[in-house]
């Protein structure tokens, strides 16, 4: 038979067990969280992007990009001005607070330190976070840097493309064990720097588009000019060769009108003159240009000129 005193002792056991169970539940919630687990790292990345997205500050150097687009629009050919104006409007929209695209960032965390449980059953952590540009966004950013350095003489390091921050933060497990970062000591300056990197990735394709269009238009005009110059050179060569042929025909006619004794006396001189003429004109063509067509033009004109002079000399003979 159990005494009343025994019943009192037994009634205390469930209460003690209940209290112990509550303590273990709080400890298990914290111990289930790991600073370095993939879910925790993903939560930290989301937190960094969210903090950057909430930042209201903008890198002053990014604001200069709008001035460059506006200036370039004023200087561009009429047919290219709409492309520059459209790019300007899109860049201004992104810088004015358009939502950031976190997929364009490469974010990694390392050197995790577990600092124990927080007061609200979360996990206190420390980590080093590196933020850069994702590989699939690096090409347009590289092209934008090239435009800024080649066209506007910027330093290649003028736009910050990487940021490293050391964070204290708290992990919590919410509904369905979803891990989130409830708070961190990410500074406003760090958030602004990360926001600037994200904005660079979003701005780059839009920024470079009108400059690439202008470069393509320039290359197209250069090809058209080269084609026109080639046609002009071909026409000039044809004219020079025709003139030389006419002079040769006139020289032969003038030679035939000379008396036979005169031709006999001048024959050796004429052969020497032909050799000297050909050599002189070949040298003149080589000295004028390295382009084969231009060489042929100059040489043909020289031959025609020298032949015309020889014709005048032969006409003095009876």
C-alpha positions in Angstrom: 0.0 0.0 0.0 1.3 3.4 -1.0 1.2 6.2 1.6 0.0 9.7 0.9 3.6 10.9 1.3 4.7 8.4 -1.4 2.0 9.8 -3.7 3.4 13.3 -3.1 6.9 12.1 -4.2 5.5 10.4 -7.2 3.6 13.5 -8.3 6.9 15.5 -8.4 8.5 13.1 -10.9 6.5 14.0 -14.0 7.0 17.7 -13.3 10.8 17.3 -13.1 10.7 15.2 -16.2 8.6 17.8 -18.0 11.1 20.6 -17.1 14.0 18.5 -18.2 12.2 17.8 -21.5 11.7 21.5 -22.1 15.3 22.3 -21.6 16.4 19.5 -23.9 14.0 20.8 -26.6 15.5 24.3 -26.5 19.0 22.8 -26.6 18.2 20.5 -29.5 16.8 23.3 -31.6 20.1 25.2 -31.3 22.2 22.1 -31.7 20.3 21.1 -34.8 21.6 24.3 -36.5 25.0 24.3 -38.0 26.8 27.5 -39.1 28.4 25.6 -42.0 25.5 23.5 -43.3 24.3 24.1 -46.8 21.0 25.4 -45.6 22.7 27.8 -43.2 25.0 29.1 -46.0 22.1 29.5 -48.3 20.3 31.5 -45.6 23.4 33.7 -45.1 23.6 34.4 -48.9 19.9 35.3 -49.0 20.4 37.6 -46.0 23.4 39.4 -47.7 21.4 39.9 -50.9 18.4 41.1 -49.0 20.5 43.6 -47.0 22.1 44.9 -50.2 18.7 45.2 -51.8 17.4 47.2 -48.9 20.4 49.6 -49.1 19.3 53.1 -50.3 22.8 54.3 -51.1 24.5 54.1 -54.5 28.2 54.0 -55.4 28.9 57.5 -56.7 31.0 56.0 -59.6 28.0 54.2 -60.9 26.1 57.5 -61.0 28.9 58.7 -63.4 27.8 56.1 -65.9 24.6 58.0 -66.5 26.6 61.1 -67.3 28.8 59.1 -69.7 25.7 57.8 -71.5 24.1 61.2 -71.7 27.3 62.7 -73.1 27.7 59.9 -75.6 24.1 60.3 -76.7 24.7 63.9 -77.5 27.9 63.1 -79.5 26.5 60.0 -81.3 25.3 59.9 -84.8 21.6 60.6 -85.2 20.7 57.0 -85.9 22.5 55.8 -82.7 21.1 58.4 -80.3 17.9 56.3 -79.5 20.1 53.4 -78.4 22.1 55.6 -76.0 18.9 57.2 -74.6 17.3 53.8 -74.0 20.4 52.5 -72.2 20.4 55.7 -70.1 16.8 55.2 -69.1 17.5 51.5 -68.1 20.6 52.4 -66.1 18.8 55.2 -64.3 16.0 52.7 -63.4 18.5 50.2 -61.9 20.4 52.8 -60.0 17.1 54.4 -58.7 16.3 51.2 -56.8 15.4 48.4 -59.1 15.3 45.0 -57.5 18.7 43.3 -57.4 19.3 40.1 -59.3 21.2 37.9 -56.8 21.8 35.2 -59.4 24.4 37.5 -61.0 26.5 37.5 -57.8 29.0 34.8 -56.7 28.7 34.7 -52.9 30.8 32.3 -50.8 31.2 31.9 -47.0 34.1 30.4 -45.2 36.0 30.2 -41.9 32.8 29.5 -39.9 32.9 29.9 -36.1 30.1 28.4 -33.9 29.6 30.8 -31.0 26.9 28.8 -29.3 23.2 29.2 -28.7 21.4 32.5 -28.7 18.8 33.5 -26.2 16.0 32.7 -28.6 17.2 29.2 -29.2 19.0 30.1 -32.4 22.7 29.7 -33.3 25.3 32.4 -33.0 27.8 32.3 -35.9 30.7 34.2 -37.4 31.9 33.8 -41.0 33.9 35.4 -43.8 31.7 36.3 -46.8 33.2 37.0 -50.2 31.0 38.6 -52.9 32.0 38.8 -56.5 30.5 38.6 -60.0 29.1 35.3 -61.2 30.9 33.7 -64.1 28.0 34.0 -66.5 27.9 37.8 -65.9 31.6 38.4 -66.1 31.8 38.8 -69.9 29.5 41.9 -70.2 31.2 43.4 -67.1 34.6 42.9 -68.8 33.3 44.6 -72.0 32.0 47.5 -69.9 35.3 47.9 -68.2 37.0 47.9 -71.7 34.7 50.7 -72.9 35.4 52.7 -69.7 39.1 52.3 -70.1 39.5 52.6 -73.9 36.9 55.4 -74.5 36.8 57.3 -71.3 40.3 56.5 -69.9 39.1 55.1 -66.6 41.3 53.0 -64.4 40.4 49.3 -64.7 40.1 49.1 -60.9 37.8 52.1 -60.7 34.7 49.9 -60.3 34.8 47.7 -57.3 33.9 44.1 -58.4 34.6 42.3 -55.1 33.8 42.7 -51.5 34.8 40.8 -48.4 33.0 41.2 -45.1 33.3 39.4 -41.7 29.9 38.9 -40.1 28.5 38.0 -36.7 25.0 36.7 -37.3 22.2 34.6 -35.8 20.6 31.6 -37.4 17.1 30.5 -36.5 15.0 27.6 -37.6 11.4 28.6 -38.6 8.4 26.8 -39.9 9.2 23.4 -41.5 12.8 23.8 -40.1 13.5 26.6 -42.7 16.8 28.2 -41.7 17.0 32.0 -41.7 19.4 34.7 -40.6 17.4 36.7 -38.1 20.1 39.4 -37.5 23.7 40.3 -38.4 26.2 43.1 -38.0 26.4 43.7 -41.8 27.3 47.4 -42.0 25.5 49.9 -44.2 28.8 50.6 -46.1 29.2 46.9 -46.8 25.6 46.5 -47.9 26.1 49.5 -50.3 29.3 48.0 -51.7 27.6 44.7 -52.4 24.6 46.5 -53.9 27.1 48.3 -56.2 28.6 45.0 -57.4 25.1 43.6 -58.1 24.2 46.8 -60.0 27.3 46.5 -62.1 26.3 43.1 -63.3 22.8 44.4 -64.1 24.0 47.6 -65.8 26.8 46.1 -67.8 24.9 44.5 -70.7 22.7 47.6 -71.1 25.6 50.0 -70.8 27.8 48.4 -73.4 25.1 47.8 -76.0 25.0 51.3 -77.6 28.8 51.5 -77.6 29.1 48.1 -79.3 26.4 49.3 -81.8 28.5 52.4 -82.5 31.6 50.3 -82.9 29.8 48.0 -85.4 28.5 51.0 -87.3 32.1 52.4 -87.4 33.4 49.1 -88.7 30.7 48.9 -91.3 31.5 52.4 -92.6 35.2 51.5 -92.7 34.4 48.4 -94.8 32.2 50.5 -97.1 35.0 53.1 -97.4 37.6 50.4 -98.1 35.3 48.9 -100.8 34.8 52.3 -102.4 38.5 53.0 -102.3 39.1 49.6 -103.9 36.7 50.4 -106.7 38.3 53.8 -107.2 41.7 52.2 -107.2 40.6 49.6 -109.8 39.1 52.4 -112.0 42.3 54.5 -111.6 44.4 51.5 -112.5 42.3 50.8 -115.6 42.6 54.4 -116.7 46.4 54.5 -116.1 46.9 51.3 -118.1 44.7 52.6 -120.9 46.7 55.8 -121.1 49.9 53.8 -121.2 48.6 51.6 -124.0 47.6 54.7 -126.0 51.1 56.2 -125.4 52.7 53.0 -126.5 50.6 53.0 -129.7 51.5 56.6 -130.4 55.2 55.8 -129.8 55.1 53.0 -132.3 53.3 55.2 -134.8 55.9 58.0 -134.3 58.7 55.5 -134.7 57.3 54.2 -137.9 57.0 57.7 -139.4 60.8 58.2 -139.0 62.9 57.5 -142.0 64.7 54.2 -142.1 68.2 55.7 -141.8 67.0 57.7 -138.7 65.5 54.5 -137.1 68.7 52.7 -137.7 70.8 55.4 -136.1 68.4 55.6 -133.1 67.7 51.9 -132.6 70.4 51.3 -129.9 69.4 54.5 -128.2 65.7 53.5 -128.2 66.4 50.1 -126.7 68.4 51.7 -123.9 65.7 54.2 -123.3 63.1 51.4 -122.9 65.2 49.6 -120.3 65.8 52.9 -118.4 62.1 53.9 -118.6 60.9 50.5 -117.3 63.5 50.5 -114.4 62.8 54.1 -113.4 59.0 53.6 -113.3 59.3 50.3 -111.4 61.4 52.1 -108.7 58.9 55.0 -108.6 56.0 52.6 -108.0 57.8 50.7 -105.2 58.8 53.9 -103.5 55.2 55.3 -103.6 53.4 52.4 -101.8 53.4 48.8 -100.7 49.9 48.2 -102.0 50.1 46.2 -105.3 47.3 48.2 -106.9 48.8 51.6 -106.1 52.2 50.4 -107.3 50.6 49.4 -110.6 48.8 52.7 -110.9 51.9 54.8 -110.3 54.1 52.6 -112.5 51.5 52.8 -115.4 51.3 56.6 -115.1 55.0 56.9 -115.0 55.3 54.7 -118.2 52.8 56.9 -120.0 54.5 60.1 -118.9 58.0 58.9 -120.0 56.6 57.6 -123.3 54.9 61.0 -124.0 58.3 62.7 -123.4 60.0 60.2 -125.7 57.4 60.8 -128.4 58.2 64.6 -128.3 61.9 63.8 -128.6 61.4 61.6 -131.6 59.3 64.1 -133.4 62.3 66.4 -133.7 64.0 63.9 -136.0 63.2 64.2 -139.7 
